[in-house]
Amino acid sequence: MALLEFTSEGIYCPKAGVYLDPWKPVKKALITHGHSDHARWGHQRYLCTKAAAPVIRHRLNLTDNLETVDFYEKIFINNVEFSFHPAGHIPGSAQIRVSDGGEVWVFSGDYKLEHDGISEPFEPVRCHTFITESTFGLPVYNWKQQKEIFNDINDWWRKNQSAGKVSVIAGYALGKSQRILRNVDPSIGRIFLHGAIRSVTALFSSVKDLPETTYVSPEMKKKEFEAALVICPPSALGTPWLRRFDPYSLGIASGWMGLRGARRRRGADRGFVLSDHADWPALNLAVRETGASRVFVTHGYSSIFAKWLTGLGIEAHEVRTQYEGELGEIAEGGAEENKTVGEQGEENKPVGESIDPGGAGSQDVPGSALRLDDEENHDI
């Protein structure tokens, strides 16, 4: 019997009788973080980090059925040892280490290696078996340093000011928006928040040194937004809510802004390639630093990344799950919602000379693309 098994409900530890980020209702669930594809409603008991708890409790309307632990704290369930370690994805996000009889597995959930200024920095955890995402598991996904991206955002904001335009930037309400808020230059002008962004940000007591912001209330007049930066969720795009800022320039912060046509289809003036997931070099580095001899690859370019790791001499397997990463950020809505990346056509291929790591060939991202406003549908 394996320490962890992949079942129709989710990742299961049979000896402990618990699931890790299950996608169907179970008795006890250990949760890596609060995004909706990992923290789902309907479980009888939940366990997560103390830092992740406020968002999960609020979004799922949980009460006394949510338990918390500190990072690194060891707990034992039926003599199986569990501990939560920083994943660097969003504040409170964790990797879950599972150990029994000298065998160690690590489930990474979602993660990134570059420190974003708000999340607990990723730490590699040594193990025998590593379960990794591969949302951006192609060599063409090679992120610029965060500092460079925010220099671009700040320059865009200044140029919009000179042109008499409001700067509106869209990013996920949970994680991405707080990252933008923490790293833009508040000396440029006033910063306004959409209600969904304000609600989530208020839950992150662990996030320090955020600049002063103002809520975009219905009674505000157009003149109040002159020269300002407005941070909104993707669900606000294409709605009457945006019209109050005319004239404005729209930017979108997403890892998918590296795809041909993604910015144009969302009607944005600028796309900023900013992801809360690991790029190709970081995925490879994370695997190496675990020392794992066996790797299971979940959502994203899972087949390609598994083949690549196999070519490096690592036992690697693709696993189909219901985790989705940032797939929702490329959907247009309507009929396009049910298409995969590959089905949406040539213009959705990553920008670059090749997407073939060592001859593995290209692959559609598994799973249907969610709406761009996936997280905002939960009113967090």
GIKASUL-V132394 format. One record per backbone hydrogen bond with DSSP energy under -1.0 kcal/mol. NH is the residue of the N-H (numbers start at 1). CO is the residue of the C=O. E is the energy in kcal/mol with one decimal. If there is no record, write none. Layout:
BEGIN
nh:co:e
NH:CO:E
NH:CO:E
END
This chain:
BEGIN
nh:co:e
5:12:-3.0
7:10:-2.4
11:20:-1.0
12:5:-3.4
13:18:-2.9
17:13:-2.2
18:13:-1.1
19:28:-2.1
20:11:-2.8
21:30:-2.7
23:9:-2.0
24:9:-1.3
29:45:-2.5
30:19:-3.2
31:47:-3.1
38:35:-2.1
39:35:-2.6
44:26:-2.4
45:27:-1.4
46:65:-2.6
47:29:-1.9
48:67:-1.8
50:69:-1.9
53:49:-1.3
56:52:-1.8
57:53:-3.4
58:54:-2.1
59:55:-3.0
60:56:-2.2
62:57:-1.8
67:46:-2.8
69:48:-1.6
72:84:-3.1
73:70:-1.3
75:82:-2.4
77:80:-2.4
80:77:-1.8
81:99:-2.6
82:75:-2.8
83:97:-1.7
85:95:-2.7
87:93:-1.7
93:90:-2.3
94:32:-1.5
95:85:-3.6
96:107:-2.9
97:83:-3.1
98:105:-3.0
99:81:-2.6
100:103:-2.2
103:100:-2.0
105:98:-2.8
106:129:-2.1
107:96:-2.7
108:131:-2.4
112:87:-1.6
123:86:-1.7
127:290:-2.1
128:104:-2.2
129:104:-1.8
130:294:-2.2
131:106:-3.0
132:296:-2.6
134:299:-2.7
137:134:-2.1
138:136:-1.5
141:138:-1.8
142:140:-1.2
149:145:-1.6
150:146:-2.5
151:147:-1.7
152:148:-1.8
153:149:-2.1
154:150:-2.5
155:151:-2.3
156:152:-2.4
157:153:-2.3
158:154:-2.2
159:155:-2.5
160:156:-2.2
161:157:-2.0
162:158:-2.1
163:159:-1.5
164:161:-1.6
165:160:-3.3
166:247:-2.2
167:228:-2.4
168:249:-2.8
169:230:-2.9
170:251:-2.5
171:232:-2.0
177:172:-2.2
179:175:-1.8
180:176:-2.2
181:177:-2.5
182:178:-2.3
183:179:-1.3
184:180:-1.7
188:185:-1.6
192:229:-3.0
193:214:-2.5
194:231:-2.3
198:194:-2.4
199:195:-2.3
200:196:-1.8
201:197:-2.6
202:198:-1.8
203:200:-1.6
204:201:-1.3
205:203:-1.4
207:204:-1.1
214:191:-1.8
216:193:-2.4
217:215:-1.4
220:217:-1.6
224:221:-1.4
225:222:-1.6
226:223:-1.3
228:225:-2.2
229:190:-2.5
230:167:-3.2
231:192:-2.7
232:169:-2.2
236:233:-2.0
237:234:-1.6
239:236:-1.5
242:239:-1.4
243:240:-1.2
245:242:-2.0
246:243:-1.5
249:166:-2.9
251:168:-3.1
252:270:-1.8
253:170:-2.6
254:272:-2.3
257:254:-1.5
258:255:-1.2
259:256:-2.1
260:349:-1.7
262:259:-1.3
265:261:-2.4
266:262:-1.1
267:264:-1.5
268:263:-2.1
269:250:-2.5
270:250:-1.9
272:252:-3.2
274:272:-1.6
278:111:-1.7
280:141:-2.6
283:279:-2.6
284:280:-2.1
285:281:-2.4
286:282:-2.8
287:283:-2.0
288:284:-2.2
289:285:-2.6
290:286:-1.1
293:128:-1.4
294:128:-1.6
295:315:-2.8
296:130:-2.5
297:317:-3.1
298:132:-3.1
301:134:-2.6
302:300:-1.8
305:301:-2.5
306:302:-2.3
307:303:-2.2
308:304:-2.3
309:305:-2.4
310:306:-2.2
311:307:-2.0
313:310:-1.6
314:309:-2.2
315:293:-1.7
317:295:-2.2
319:297:-3.0
327:324:-2.1
329:326:-1.8
330:327:-1.6
336:333:-1.4
337:334:-1.5
338:335:-1.0
339:336:-1.8
344:340:-1.1
345:342:-1.2
348:345:-1.7
349:346:-1.9
351:258:-1.8
358:356:-1.1
366:300:-1.1
369:339:-1.3
374:371:-1.6
377:373:-1.3
378:375:-1.4
379:376:-1.8
END
